[in-house]
Amino acid sequence: MLRSISQKRNINHIRRLLVNMAIGAAVGLVIRWIRGVEIAPMLCALTCGAAVLLKINKEEH
């Protein structure tokens, strides 16, 4: 299936976002395991996701 350049770019952005959120959640799981902070995986995933969105926004403009 042929995709336009903007569709490919959007797919790459979504992939980067999901990968970085997964990495953040993994780090948060380690923090939860070591320190016992229950909300750590969600906070780390959201923080990593927000950082990626800010970087993508900076690259676009």
For each residue, the residues with C-beta under 8 A, 3 or more apart:
1:
2:
3: 7 8 11
4: 7 8
5: 8 9
6: 9 10
7: 3 4 10 11
8: 3 4 5 11 12
9: 5 6 12 13
10: 6 7 13 14
11: 3 7 8 14 15
12: 8 9 15 16
13: 9 10 16 17 56
14: 10 11 17 18
15: 11 12 18 19
16: 12 13 19 20 52 56
17: 13 14 20 21 49 52 53 56
18: 14 15 21 22
19: 15 16 22 23
20: 16 17 23 24 48 49 51 52
21: 17 18 24 25 45 46 48 49 52
22: 18 19 25 26 45
23: 19 20 26 27 48
24: 20 21 27 28 41 44 45 46 47 48 49
25: 21 22 28 29 41 42 44 45
26: 22 23 29 30
27: 23 24 30 31 44 48
28: 24 25 31 32 40 41 42 43 44 45
29: 25 26 32 33 40 41
30: 26 27 33 34
31: 27 28 34 35 37 40 41 44
32: 28 29 35 36 37 38 40 41
33: 29 30
34: 30 31
35: 31 32 40
36: 32
37: 31 32 40
38: 32
39: 42 43
40: 28 29 31 32 35 37 43 44
41: 24 25 28 29 31 32 44 45
42: 25 28 39 45 46
43: 28 39 40 46 47
44: 24 25 27 28 31 40 41 47 48
45: 21 22 24 25 28 41 42 48 49
46: 21 24 42 43 49 50
47: 24 43 44 50 51
48: 20 21 23 24 27 44 45 51 52
49: 17 20 21 24 45 46 52 53
50: 46 47 53 54
51: 20 47 48 54 55
52: 16 17 20 21 48 49 55 56
53: 17 49 50 56 57
54: 50 51 57 58
55: 51 52 58 59
56: 13 16 17 52 53 59 60
57: 53 54 60 61
58: 54 55 61
59: 55 56
60: 56 57
61: 57 58
